[in-house]
Amino acid sequence: MASIFTKIIRNEIPAYKVAESDKFLAFLDVSPLQKGHTLVIPKLEIDYIFDVEDDLLSEMIVFAKKVSKKIKGNFDCNRVGMAVIGLEVPHAHIHLIPINKMDDMNFANDKLKLSSGEMMEIQEKILRE
């Protein structure tokens, strides 16, 4: 069965996409820790990040780096943190999160509840860069 991320890739369910290439997709996390929290995924459905072939994983990191620069350029943050947890969805993904302190990336924190209007504003900020 296709993961929710594969359904996003296939446009079967909507997402707030902020970057795309032939191999990767970046979109806003719908339960973000911070405004601008973005997920980067390969378009190939691969469950575990360390099962991604070396060349593709390298390209994925470079793609994530480009997306992180867009995030950093549009949000008041000291850095864009990167996390790979891999338990939430059985599809390899990287979290990019604008942060000012370590606790900003604590996945035990309450998630933000943003309206679709707020999500679209965040999406437009990242797309502008």
C-alpha positions as CSV (number, residue, x, y, z in Angstrom):
1,M,0.0,0.0,0.0
2,A,1.3,3.5,-0.9
3,S,2.4,5.7,1.9
4,I,0.8,9.0,2.5
5,F,3.9,10.7,1.1
6,T,3.5,8.6,-2.1
7,K,-0.1,9.8,-2.3
8,I,1.2,13.4,-2.0
9,I,3.8,12.8,-4.8
10,R,1.0,11.4,-7.0
11,N,-1.2,14.4,-6.2
12,E,-3.8,12.1,-4.7
13,I,-3.9,14.2,-1.6
14,P,-3.0,17.9,-1.3
15,A,0.2,19.3,0.3
16,Y,1.8,22.7,0.7
17,K,4.7,22.0,-1.7
18,V,7.7,24.3,-1.5
19,A,10.2,22.7,-3.9
20,E,10.3,19.8,-6.3
21,S,12.7,18.1,-8.7
22,D,12.4,14.9,-10.7
23,K,13.7,12.9,-7.7
24,F,12.6,14.8,-4.6
25,L,9.7,16.8,-3.1
26,A,9.7,19.3,-0.2
27,F,6.4,20.3,1.5
28,L,5.3,21.8,4.8
29,D,4.7,19.5,7.7
30,V,1.0,19.7,8.6
31,S,1.8,19.3,12.3
32,P,4.9,21.5,12.5
33,L,7.1,22.2,15.5
34,Q,7.9,25.7,14.1
35,K,6.5,27.8,11.3
36,G,8.4,26.7,8.2
37,H,8.9,23.1,9.3
38,T,9.4,21.3,6.0
39,L,9.7,17.6,5.0
40,V,12.0,16.5,2.2
41,I,11.3,13.1,0.6
42,P,12.6,11.0,-2.3
43,K,9.9,10.3,-4.9
44,L,10.9,6.7,-4.8
45,E,9.0,5.0,-2.0
46,I,11.8,3.8,0.3
47,D,10.9,3.1,3.9
48,Y,14.2,3.7,5.8
49,I,16.6,6.5,5.0
50,F,19.6,4.3,5.3
51,D,18.2,2.0,2.6
52,V,18.3,4.9,0.1
53,E,21.1,4.3,-2.4
54,D,24.2,6.4,-1.7
55,D,24.0,8.5,-4.8
56,L,20.4,9.3,-4.3
57,L,20.9,10.0,-0.5
58,S,23.7,12.4,-1.4
59,E,21.5,14.2,-3.9
60,M,18.7,14.3,-1.3
61,I,21.0,16.1,1.2
62,V,22.0,18.6,-1.5
63,F,18.3,19.2,-2.4
64,A,17.5,19.6,1.4
65,K,20.3,22.1,1.6
66,K,18.8,24.3,-1.1
67,V,15.4,24.1,0.6
68,S,17.0,25.0,4.0
69,K,18.5,28.2,2.5
70,K,15.0,29.2,1.3
71,I,13.6,28.6,4.8
72,K,16.5,30.4,6.5
73,G,16.0,33.4,4.2
74,N,12.4,33.8,5.2
75,F,12.1,33.0,8.9
76,D,13.7,34.6,11.9
77,C,16.0,31.8,12.9
78,N,19.6,31.2,13.8
79,R,19.7,27.9,11.9
80,V,17.7,25.4,10.1
81,G,17.9,22.1,12.0
82,M,17.8,18.7,10.3
83,A,16.3,15.6,11.8
84,V,15.7,12.1,10.6
85,I,13.4,10.1,12.8
86,G,11.8,7.7,10.4
87,L,9.0,6.3,12.6
88,E,6.1,8.5,11.6
89,V,5.6,7.5,8.0
90,P,7.1,4.4,6.2
91,H,8.8,6.6,3.6
92,A,12.3,8.1,4.0
93,H,12.2,11.8,5.0
94,I,14.2,14.6,6.4
95,H,12.7,17.3,8.7
96,L,14.0,20.8,8.2
97,I,13.0,23.1,11.1
98,P,13.8,26.8,11.6
99,I,15.4,27.0,15.1
100,N,16.8,29.5,17.6
101,K,17.4,27.1,20.4
102,M,17.8,23.3,20.9
103,D,14.3,22.9,22.3
104,D,12.8,24.2,19.1
105,M,13.5,20.8,17.6
106,N,12.1,18.7,20.5
107,F,9.6,16.4,18.9
108,A,7.9,15.9,22.3
109,N,6.8,19.5,22.2
110,D,3.2,20.4,21.3
111,K,2.8,20.8,17.5
112,L,1.5,24.1,16.1
113,K,-2.1,24.2,14.9
114,L,-2.0,26.5,11.8
115,S,-4.9,27.4,9.6
116,S,-4.8,26.7,5.9
117,G,-4.4,30.4,5.4
118,E,-1.3,30.5,7.6
119,M,0.1,27.4,5.8
120,M,-0.4,29.1,2.5
121,E,1.4,32.2,3.7
122,I,4.4,30.1,4.9
123,Q,4.4,28.2,1.6
124,E,4.4,31.5,-0.4
125,K,7.3,32.9,1.8
126,I,9.4,29.9,1.0
127,L,8.5,29.8,-2.7
128,R,9.4,33.5,-3.0
129,E,13.0,33.0,-2.2
